[in-house]
Structures are given as structure tokens and as C-alpha cells.
């Protein structure tokens, strides 16, 4: 009698288990899908939040909504009047040289009084470009880029002005040259001049070291930029010194 009862109980238990399995199979996909979809949505939201946190708002450089100084103290830029950098390298099988000088000069771009920084470029010892670039510093230490006037040269004569733009003219907008408190992962619009040029940038490394012909530097910030035509630029800035690398060009002295 006991053996028979135990057998009946085992059969009943097996039947109950089969019924439970059949019921779960019918609703399992919906349950699993609901759970996974919720998790994925949470993950997407988290990713979006992360992106928003790292993407800097270029409004900090909007001439209509902020005040700017021509005294630029951001240590990664070091645009003190009189400072000068000489960069050299090889580009397109040519020896290229660029001399950047912070002038004791200001200019007005729209409603902004900006510091003027001059760039002179040579290829195989022939002057090919002189440009004047306009910068200002916001109250939080962000260095803003307001435009560039370009004279292209060939055989000593001006041949064009390609690449010239000024914020507020023909839809061109100023942008962030260097954040006031830079961190790895920050992304920002460098500038945007529709139909002429644009550039967006990301800080990919900080506190590195780098050696150029001019010497070794610590506390080096690396910035990678993408241009309107899909080109890429790599720049390195040393704390308290300024830019020491731009693509193939390195600080020579």
C-alpha cells in the first residue's frame, strides 16, 4: 500500500511539473523580452547621459551671451603677449615650418574684442600663408576661437584668402579652442563656418609626457579633431607652455 501511494505521488508530481513547464514556455519569451528591453532602455539612457555630460556647450563662446577677456591665462594655451612657438615637420613630402606669435594687438569680431595670434607658414622655405586668428577667454577659463583672416602666398604675392571666416558672418559660429577645466572624454565644437571649414574636437589623454626637438614635456594634453572634409588633426598641449605638436609638426625651439 505504501509503495503504491508513493508511486501515485511521483506520477502526480511529474504531471504537475509538466504542466508548469508548458505554462512557462507559453509566456517565457514575453517575460524575458520585457526584462531585457527594460535593461536595454536603461543602458541606452545611461549612455545618452554619459554623452551629454562630456559634450561641452559652445554657447560658452557665444558673443551674445558671454563676456570675454583678451588676457588669456589658460595654462594649456599660454597665449601671453609675446609668446612664440616654432613648429617643424614634413607634410606632403615638403619641409613645413610654422611660427605662431601672440601679438600685442586686438581686433573686433562682431561685438567681441579678441586677442590676435599670428601664424606664418612656409613650405620648403617659401612663405605660403599668413593668418591672423582671434581668441578670447570666458570667465570660466575657456579659450574661445572667433575667426581667422587668411592671406595665401605664392612667389611673394597674395593669391587668395581661402579658409577665412569670422563668427557672426555668413552663418559662421565661434567655438571652444580649449576648455577651462579640461578632462579626458570632453568633446566640443572647435568652430563652424558653413561652406568654408569646421572642426570638432575631443580630449583623449592628459598628464602624459612627450619629447620634441625642443625638449621633453610633462602634463601633456592630447586633442584629436575632425575637419569638415573628414580629415583628422592631432594636437598636443603642454601645461604652462602651449601647443607642442600639430599633426606632423613638432616644437623645434
Residue, then its C-alpha position, 0 to 999 in steps of 0.5 A: x500500500x505504501x509503495x503504491x501511494x508513493x508511486x501515485x505521488x511521483x506520477x502526480x508530481x511529474x504531471x504537475x511539473x509538466x504542466x508548469x513547464x508548458x505554462x512557462x514556455x507559453x509566456x517565457x519569451x514575453x517575460x524575458x523580452x520585457x526584462x531585457x528591453x527594460x535593461x536595454x532602455x536603461x543602458x541606452x539612457x545611461x549612455x545618452x547621459x554619459x554623452x551629454x555630460x562630456x559634450x561641452x556647450x559652445x554657447x560658452x563662446x557665444x558673443x551674445x551671451x558671454x563676456x570675454x577677456x583678451x588676457x588669456x591665462x589658460x595654462x594649456x594655451x599660454x597665449x601671453x603677449x609675446x609668446x612664440x612657438x616654432x613648429x617643424x615637420x614634413x607634410x606632403x613630402x615638403x619641409x613645413x615650418x610654422x611660427x605662431x606669435x601672440x601679438x600685442x594687438x586686438x581686433x573686433x569680431x562682431x561685438x567681441x574684442x579678441x586677442x590676435x595670434x599670428x601664424x606664418x607658414x612656409x613650405x620648403x622655405x617659401x612663405x605660403x600663408x599668413x593668418x591672423x586668428x582671434x581668441x578670447x577667454x570666458x570667465x570660466x577659463x575657456x579659450x574661445x576661437x572667433x575667426x581667422x583672416x587668411x592671406x595665401x602666398x605664392x612667389x611673394x604675392x597674395x593669391x587668395x584668402x581661402x579658409x577665412x571666416x569670422x563668427x557672426x558672418x555668413x552663418x559662421x559660429x565661434x567655438x571652444x579652442x580649449x576648455x577651462x577645466x579640461x578632462x579626458x572624454x570632453x568633446x566640443x565644437x572647435x568652430x563652424x563656418x558653413x561652406x568654408x571649414x569646421x572642426x570638432x574636437x575631443x580630449x583623449x589623454x592628459x598628464x602624459x609626457x612627450x619629447x620634441x626637438x625642443x625638449x621633453x614635456x610633462x602634463x601633456x594634453x592630447x586633442x584629436x579633431x575632425x575637419x569638415x572634409x573628414x580629415x583628422x588633426x592631432x594636437x598636443x598641449x603642454x601645461x604652462x607652455x602651449x601647443x607642442x605638436x600639430x599633426x606632423x609638426x613638432x616644437x623645434x625651439 
